[in-house]
Amino acid sequence: MADFGPDLLTDVVATCNEGAGEAAEAFTRALDQDVELSVGEACEFEAVEITGGGLLIALYVEDVAAVVVIPESTGLLPSWCATPDATGESKLTTLAQELGMILLPEAYMPLDFKAAHVADLPAALKAGEVAGSASLVRLQMQQKAGPSGEVCLIWPAPQPKALFPAEEAAPAETAPKEEAAPQPKAVETPPRIIRPSNTMSVEEGLNHLPPYFRSLLKIKLPLSVTLAETTISVEKVISLGAGSIIQFDKSCEESLDLQVGDQKVAIGEAVKVGDKFGLRISSMKLPDERFHKVEPRRTG
């Protein structure tokens, strides 16, 4: 695969033109606003002035990234984008995933993605070492009942990990020092597990887990979508051949099951993302509850 650089401008513009309608639908779902999208002119990054804060979406392609930038000054961003809750973060993550599959050529499908609000877009792009000669595609976004503005697709960003500034820890308040009376040696207790609250984001909640819990998150599990299933006799299985048709009782309009391993975890509907098949989750399924009868302790 060739390097993901400015020389791919023609291919990226063609891909954007082809997926403009689907990109508009992705923005509509994520930003809760009905929008239309068209592809404008392409130029070098230094020819466009980007100021202030806004939404920055990073699409990681190998060791570089393409970035989608929506400045706050466009008026296109809803107010919750600055401080999204868990639902908002999920919407932004889904938007980043969809745009990566829609706006970039198939040969340069992102390996990872991230979307977040940053207070200073020029500083973030500078930290990512986005040079003046980087390529930029203007995407004109028009709200059907609101303002219009320009969304920029820029690449490459050679230092993608530096695009998002690290959150500074709040300084701890220090109380005035007082001479304390000698205390007896405390009995060592196991570390307390801080349980995530409803106000925490998913990432914050995971960071509060003990290390031995977080290590479990790196385990890879098979993810599958069940279209339909049925039971037939061995005799019919043996008679199957090329051209055979198996009929299922399930309608083609019914929802699909998402499974992790052999456990059903969610329900969704089939969607088309670019030229790929996807699943939009509509509801989550709680694990089956298990009850064990508690027997009274026998004495004597």
C-alpha positions in Angstrom: 0.0 0.0 0.0 1.3 3.5 -1.0 1.9 6.1 1.7 -1.1 8.0 2.8 0.0 11.4 1.6 -1.1 14.5 -0.4 -0.6 12.7 -3.7 -3.9 10.8 -3.0 -5.9 14.0 -3.4 -7.7 12.9 -6.6 -8.7 9.5 -5.1 -9.9 11.1 -1.8 -12.0 13.8 -3.6 -13.6 11.0 -5.8 -14.4 9.0 -2.7 -15.9 12.0 -0.9 -18.1 12.8 -3.9 -19.3 9.2 -4.0 -20.1 9.1 -0.3 -21.4 12.6 0.3 -25.0 11.4 0.8 -24.0 8.8 3.3 -21.7 11.2 5.1 -24.6 13.6 5.4 -26.7 10.9 7.0 -23.9 10.0 9.4 -23.7 13.7 10.5 -27.5 13.9 10.8 -27.6 10.9 13.2 -24.6 12.1 15.3 -25.3 15.8 15.6 -29.1 15.5 15.9 -29.5 18.0 13.0 -30.8 17.3 9.5 -28.0 18.3 7.1 -26.9 18.2 3.5 -23.3 17.8 2.4 -21.5 18.6 -0.8 -17.8 18.4 -1.7 -16.2 21.8 -2.5 -12.7 22.6 -3.8 -9.5 20.9 -2.7 -6.4 22.9 -1.8 -3.4 22.9 0.5 -3.9 23.2 4.3 -2.1 26.6 4.5 -4.7 28.2 2.2 -7.5 27.8 4.8 -7.7 29.6 8.1 -9.0 27.5 11.0 -9.5 29.3 14.3 -11.0 28.6 17.8 -12.2 25.4 19.2 -14.4 22.7 17.7 -14.8 19.0 17.0 -11.8 17.1 15.8 -12.1 13.6 14.4 -9.0 11.6 13.8 -8.9 8.7 11.4 -5.8 6.7 12.0 -4.3 5.2 8.8 -1.1 3.2 9.7 1.3 5.6 11.5 -0.4 8.8 10.3 -4.0 10.2 10.4 -6.5 12.1 8.4 -8.5 14.6 10.4 -12.0 16.0 10.0 -12.4 19.5 11.6 -15.7 21.3 12.4 -15.0 24.7 14.0 -17.5 26.0 16.6 -17.7 29.2 14.6 -19.7 27.4 11.9 -22.6 27.1 14.3 -23.0 23.4 13.1 -22.2 21.8 16.4 -24.8 21.2 19.1 -24.0 22.5 22.6 -23.5 19.0 24.1 -20.4 18.4 21.8 -18.2 20.4 24.2 -19.0 18.2 27.2 -20.7 15.0 25.9 -22.2 12.4 28.2 -21.8 8.7 27.6 -24.5 8.8 24.9 -22.9 11.8 23.2 -19.5 10.1 23.2 -21.0 7.0 21.6 -22.5 9.2 18.9 -19.2 10.9 18.2 -17.3 7.6 18.1 -19.9 6.1 15.7 -19.6 9.2 13.5 -15.8 8.8 13.4 -16.1 5.2 12.4 -18.6 5.9 9.7 -16.7 8.8 8.2 -13.5 6.7 8.0 -15.3 4.1 5.9 -17.1 6.7 3.7 -14.6 9.5 3.1 -11.4 7.6 2.6 -10.5 5.2 -0.2 -11.0 1.5 0.6 -7.3 0.8 0.5 -6.8 3.3 3.3 -9.5 2.2 5.7 -8.7 3.5 9.2 -7.3 1.1 11.7 -8.7 3.2 14.6 -10.5 6.5 15.1 -11.3 9.1 17.8 -13.6 12.1 18.0 -13.5 14.8 20.7 -14.0 18.5 21.3 -10.7 20.5 21.6 -10.5 24.1 22.8 -7.8 25.2 20.3 -8.0 23.5 16.8 -4.9 25.3 15.4 -2.8 24.2 18.4 -4.1 20.6 18.1 -3.2 20.5 14.3 0.2 22.0 15.0 0.8 19.3 17.7 -0.1 16.7 15.1 2.5 18.3 12.8 0.0 19.0 10.1 2.1 21.0 7.6 1.1 23.7 5.2 1.5 21.4 2.3 -1.0 18.9 3.6 -4.0 18.3 1.4 -7.4 19.7 2.4 -10.9 18.9 1.0 -13.7 21.4 1.8 -17.0 19.8 2.7 -19.9 22.2 2.6 -22.5 21.4 5.2 -26.0 22.9 5.2 -28.5 22.5 8.0 -32.0 22.3 6.5 -33.3 24.6 9.2 -30.2 26.4 10.3 -26.7 27.7 9.4 -24.3 26.4 6.8 -20.6 26.0 7.3 -17.4 24.4 6.1 -16.1 21.1 7.3 -12.4 20.3 6.5 -10.9 16.9 5.7 -7.1 17.3 6.1 -4.2 14.8 5.8 -1.7 13.6 6.6 -1.1 14.3 10.4 2.3 12.6 11.0 1.9 12.7 14.8 -1.7 11.5 15.3 -1.2 10.7 19.0 -0.5 14.4 19.7 -3.7 15.7 18.2 -5.7 15.6 21.4 -4.2 17.4 24.3 -3.9 15.4 27.5 -6.3 16.3 30.2 -4.6 18.2 33.0 -5.2 16.8 36.4 -6.9 19.2 38.8 -4.5 20.3 41.6 -5.2 18.7 44.9 -6.3 21.0 47.7 -3.8 21.1 50.5 -5.0 21.7 54.1 -2.8 23.7 56.5 -0.4 21.4 58.3 -1.3 20.7 61.9 0.6 18.6 64.5 -1.3 15.4 64.9 -1.2 13.1 67.9 0.6 9.8 67.4 -1.8 7.3 65.8 -1.7 3.5 66.2 -0.5 1.6 63.2 -3.3 1.0 60.8 -4.2 -2.5 59.7 -3.5 -2.9 56.0 -6.7 -3.2 53.9 -7.1 -4.2 50.3 -7.3 -1.3 47.8 -10.8 0.1 47.5 -12.6 -0.3 44.1 -14.0 3.0 42.9 -17.3 2.2 41.2 -18.1 4.3 38.1 -20.9 6.7 38.6 -23.7 7.6 36.1 -22.0 11.0 35.5 -18.7 9.4 34.4 -17.9 8.8 30.7 -17.1 5.3 29.6 -13.3 6.1 29.4 -13.3 7.7 32.9 -15.1 4.7 34.3 -12.6 2.2 32.8 -9.7 4.3 34.2 -11.1 3.8 37.7 -11.0 0.0 37.5 -8.1 -1.8 39.2 -5.2 -2.9 36.9 -6.2 -6.6 37.1 -9.7 -5.7 35.8 -8.4 -3.4 33.0 -6.1 -6.2 31.8 -9.3 -8.3 31.0 -10.4 -5.6 28.5 -7.5 -6.5 26.2 -8.9 -10.1 25.6 -10.2 -10.5 22.1 -13.6 -12.1 21.6 -15.4 -13.2 18.3 -18.2 -10.8 17.3 -20.9 -12.1 15.0 -24.3 -11.1 13.6 -26.9 -13.7 13.3 -29.1 -13.1 10.2 -31.4 -16.1 10.7 -31.3 -19.7 11.9 -33.4 -22.9 11.5 -33.2 -26.6 12.1 -33.3 -29.2 9.3 -32.7 -32.9 9.2 -29.4 -34.5 8.3 -31.1 -35.9 5.2 -31.8 -32.4 3.9 -28.3 -31.3 4.8 -26.8 -34.1 2.7 -29.0 -33.1 -0.2 -27.8 -29.5 -0.3 -25.9 -28.4 -3.3 -25.1 -25.3 -5.4 -28.3 -23.5 -6.2 -30.2 -24.9 -3.2 -32.4 -22.4 -1.4 -33.0 -22.6 2.4 -36.1 -20.8 3.6 -36.1 -19.2 7.1 -39.2 -18.1 9.1 -37.5 -14.8 9.8 -38.6 -11.7 7.8 -35.9 -9.7 6.0 -37.2 -6.6 7.8 -36.8 -8.0 11.3 -33.9 -7.0 13.6 -30.6 -8.9 13.8 -28.9 -10.3 16.8 -25.3 -9.3 17.8 -23.4 -12.0 19.6 -20.1 -12.0 21.5 -19.0 -15.6 21.6 -22.3 -17.5 22.1 -23.8 -14.7 24.2 -26.4 -12.4 22.7 -25.6 -8.8 23.7 -27.6 -6.5 21.4 -30.2 -6.1 18.8 -29.9 -3.9 15.7 -30.6 -3.4 12.0 -28.5 -3.9 8.9 -27.1 -0.7 7.4 -24.8 0.0 4.4 -21.6 2.0 5.3 -19.9 2.8 2.1 -19.7 -0.5 0.3 -19.5 -2.4 3.5 -22.2 -4.1 5.6 -22.8 -2.8 9.1 -25.1 -3.1 12.1 -26.7 -0.1 13.8 -27.5 -1.1 17.4 -31.0 -0.3 18.5 -31.0 -1.9 22.0 -28.8 -3.8 24.4 -29.7 -7.1 26.0 -28.8 -7.7 29.6 -27.1 -11.0 30.5 -29.4 -13.8 31.6 -29.9 -13.8 35.4 -28.9 -16.9 37.3 -30.4 -17.7 40.7 -28.9 -20.3 43.1 -31.0 -21.7 45.9 -29.4 -20.9 49.2 -29.6 -23.9 51.5 -29.6 -23.4 55.3 -26.4 -24.4 56.9 -26.6 -27.8 58.5 -25.4 -28.1 62.1 -24.6 -31.1 64.2 
